[in-house]
């Protein structure tokens, strides 16, 4: 479950374990690993991540993806040296990490660097432009129609999935992965499940999706 990690280093201990282990044993450690100076250690990290990007293909997007991860882990190591000066509640750490990882995936998946930045710039642009136009023209009827056709069906489907998630949570209640949820108020917890599911279904794009590793 790599997306439940709370740090970049933990993410890479969970993600593509065979590849990351190979780079650790045959590139990072032979380069000196972290047994040398601080600056040389950072250089080794950049070499490993940029090389892992190159391993996926001879494209600037893969190199930039590796470069981003090297920056993330470099910043993370600096934060750790501050003796935990930045302390975040565990779920927020996971949300922050998920945001960084998925941001980097844009460069991994896009055709080129220019397209990557274009995609980042257009995130939610369509939705925001529609809402802006509706508010500007005071067209509340259009706002209602925008959500009416899809909203009710998604609402019922989200309730169904929420019950499924609640059941899974109950079955897995002794696992570490869900223990921190039980510290929350039940109403807050179940509402959170519902809105996450509802938002994912309502705003999700489910056409022409291809698993990111198919191209390899």
C-alpha positions as CSV (number, residue, x, y, z in Angstrom):
1,X,0.0,0.0,0.0
2,X,2.6,2.6,-1.1
3,X,0.1,5.5,-1.2
4,X,-0.4,5.1,2.6
5,X,3.3,6.0,3.2
6,X,4.1,9.1,5.1
7,X,7.5,9.9,3.5
8,X,9.1,9.6,0.1
9,X,11.7,7.1,1.4
10,X,8.9,5.0,2.8
11,X,7.0,5.3,-0.5
12,X,10.0,3.9,-2.3
13,X,10.3,1.0,0.2
14,X,6.8,0.0,-0.9
15,X,6.6,1.0,-4.6
16,X,8.2,-1.2,-7.3
17,X,10.2,-3.0,-4.6
18,X,12.2,-5.1,-7.1
19,X,13.4,-2.1,-9.0
20,X,14.2,0.1,-6.0
21,X,16.0,-2.8,-4.3
22,X,18.1,-3.4,-7.5
23,X,19.1,0.3,-7.7
24,X,19.9,0.4,-4.0
25,X,22.2,-2.8,-4.1
26,X,23.8,-2.2,-7.5
27,X,24.1,1.6,-7.8
28,X,23.4,3.5,-4.6
29,X,25.5,1.4,-2.2
30,X,28.5,1.0,-4.7
31,X,28.5,4.8,-5.1
32,X,29.0,5.0,-1.3
33,X,25.3,5.2,-0.2
34,X,24.9,7.4,2.9
35,X,28.2,6.4,4.5
36,X,30.0,9.4,3.0
37,X,29.6,13.1,3.1
38,X,26.2,14.8,3.2
39,X,26.7,16.5,-0.2
40,X,28.0,13.3,-1.8
41,X,25.0,11.3,-0.4
42,X,22.6,13.8,-2.0
43,X,24.5,13.5,-5.3
44,X,24.1,9.7,-5.1
45,X,20.4,10.1,-4.5
46,X,20.1,12.3,-7.6
47,X,22.1,9.8,-9.7
48,X,19.9,6.9,-8.6
49,X,16.6,8.7,-9.2
50,X,17.5,10.2,-12.5
51,X,18.9,6.8,-13.6
52,X,15.6,5.2,-12.5
53,X,13.8,7.7,-14.7
54,X,16.1,6.8,-17.6
55,X,15.4,3.1,-17.0
56,X,11.8,3.7,-18.0
57,X,12.7,5.3,-21.3
58,X,14.9,7.8,-23.1
59,X,12.5,10.7,-22.7
60,X,12.9,14.0,-20.8
61,X,9.7,13.4,-19.0
62,X,11.1,10.3,-17.3
63,X,14.3,12.1,-16.4
64,X,12.3,15.0,-14.9
65,X,10.1,12.6,-13.0
66,X,13.3,11.0,-11.4
67,X,14.7,14.5,-10.8
68,X,11.5,15.5,-8.9
69,X,11.7,12.5,-6.7
70,X,15.4,13.3,-6.0
71,X,14.3,16.8,-4.9
72,X,11.5,15.5,-2.7
73,X,13.8,13.1,-0.9
74,X,16.5,15.7,-0.6
75,X,14.1,18.1,1.1
76,X,12.8,15.3,3.2
77,X,16.3,14.5,4.5
78,X,16.8,18.2,5.4
79,X,13.5,18.3,7.3
80,X,14.5,15.2,9.3
81,X,17.8,16.9,10.3
82,X,15.7,19.7,11.9
83,X,14.8,17.1,14.6
84,X,11.2,17.0,13.4
85,X,10.6,20.7,13.4
86,X,7.7,20.2,11.0
87,X,5.2,17.9,12.7
88,X,2.0,17.0,10.9
89,X,-0.9,14.8,11.9
90,X,-0.5,11.4,10.2
91,X,-3.4,11.7,7.7
92,X,-2.1,15.1,6.6
93,X,1.3,13.5,5.9
94,X,-0.3,11.0,3.7
95,X,-2.4,13.6,1.9
96,X,0.8,15.7,1.3
97,X,2.7,12.7,0.1
98,X,-0.1,11.7,-2.2
99,X,-0.2,15.1,-3.7
100,X,3.5,15.2,-4.4
101,X,3.6,11.7,-5.9
102,X,0.6,12.3,-8.2
103,X,2.1,15.6,-9.3
104,X,5.3,13.8,-10.3
105,X,3.2,11.1,-12.2
106,X,1.9,13.9,-14.5
107,X,5.5,14.2,-15.9
108,X,5.9,10.4,-16.0
109,X,2.7,10.0,-18.1
110,X,2.7,13.0,-20.4
111,X,4.1,13.0,-23.9
112,X,6.6,15.8,-23.2
113,X,7.6,18.4,-20.6
114,X,5.6,21.1,-22.3
115,X,2.5,18.9,-22.2
116,X,3.1,18.2,-18.5
117,X,3.1,21.9,-17.5
118,X,0.0,22.4,-19.7
119,X,-1.8,19.6,-17.9
120,X,-0.8,21.1,-14.5
121,X,-2.0,24.5,-15.6
122,X,-5.4,23.1,-16.7
123,X,-6.2,21.2,-13.6
124,X,-9.8,21.9,-12.7
125,X,-9.8,24.7,-15.2
126,X,-12.9,23.4,-17.0
127,X,-14.9,23.1,-13.8
128,X,-13.8,26.4,-12.4
129,X,-14.6,28.2,-15.7
130,X,-18.1,26.7,-15.7
131,X,-18.7,27.7,-12.1
132,X,-17.3,31.2,-12.8
133,X,-19.5,31.7,-15.8
134,X,-22.6,30.5,-13.9
135,X,-21.9,32.9,-10.9
136,X,-21.1,35.8,-13.2
137,X,-24.3,35.4,-15.2
138,X,-26.3,34.5,-12.0
139,X,-27.4,31.3,-13.9
140,X,-28.5,29.2,-10.9
141,X,-30.8,27.1,-13.1
142,X,-27.8,26.0,-15.2
143,X,-25.9,25.2,-12.0
144,X,-28.8,23.0,-10.9
145,X,-29.0,21.2,-14.3
146,X,-25.2,20.7,-14.3
147,X,-25.4,18.5,-11.3
148,X,-29.0,17.2,-11.3
149,X,-28.6,14.6,-14.1
150,X,-25.6,13.0,-12.5
151,X,-25.8,14.0,-8.9
152,X,-28.7,11.8,-7.7
153,X,-27.3,8.6,-9.2
154,X,-23.9,9.3,-7.8
155,X,-25.3,10.1,-4.4
156,X,-27.1,6.7,-4.1
157,X,-24.0,4.9,-5.5
158,X,-21.8,6.7,-3.0
159,X,-24.0,5.6,-0.1
160,X,-23.7,2.0,-1.3
161,X,-19.9,2.2,-1.5
162,X,-19.7,3.9,1.9
163,X,-21.4,0.9,3.5
164,X,-19.0,-1.3,1.7
165,X,-16.0,0.7,3.0
166,X,-17.5,0.7,6.5
167,X,-17.8,-3.1,6.4
168,X,-14.2,-3.4,5.2
169,X,-13.1,-1.1,7.9
170,X,-14.9,-3.2,10.5
171,X,-13.3,-6.4,9.2
172,X,-9.8,-4.8,9.2
173,X,-10.3,-3.0,12.5
174,X,-7.2,-4.6,14.1
175,X,-4.9,-3.6,11.2
176,X,-2.5,-0.6,11.7
177,X,-3.7,0.9,8.4
178,X,-7.1,1.9,9.8
179,X,-6.5,2.2,13.5
180,X,-6.0,6.0,13.4
181,X,-9.5,6.4,11.8
182,X,-11.0,4.9,15.0
183,X,-9.8,7.9,16.9
184,X,-12.2,10.1,14.9
185,X,-15.9,10.6,15.8
186,X,-18.0,8.1,13.9
187,X,-20.2,10.7,12.2
188,X,-17.1,12.6,11.0
189,X,-15.4,9.4,9.8
190,X,-18.4,8.1,7.9
191,X,-19.1,11.5,6.4
192,X,-15.5,11.6,5.3
193,X,-15.8,8.2,3.6
194,X,-19.0,9.4,1.8
195,X,-17.5,12.7,0.5
196,X,-14.3,11.0,-0.7
197,X,-16.3,8.4,-2.6
198,X,-18.8,10.9,-3.9
199,X,-16.1,13.3,-5.1
200,X,-14.2,10.5,-6.8
201,X,-17.2,9.2,-8.7
202,X,-18.6,12.6,-9.6
203,X,-15.4,14.3,-10.7
204,X,-13.5,11.2,-11.8
205,X,-12.7,10.5,-15.5
206,X,-13.3,6.9,-16.3
207,X,-12.9,6.8,-20.0
208,X,-9.7,5.9,-21.9
209,X,-7.9,5.2,-18.7
210,X,-4.8,3.0,-19.1
211,X,-2.7,1.5,-16.4
212,X,0.5,3.6,-16.3
213,X,2.8,0.6,-16.8
214,X,1.1,-0.9,-19.8
215,X,3.6,1.0,-22.0
216,X,6.5,-1.0,-20.5
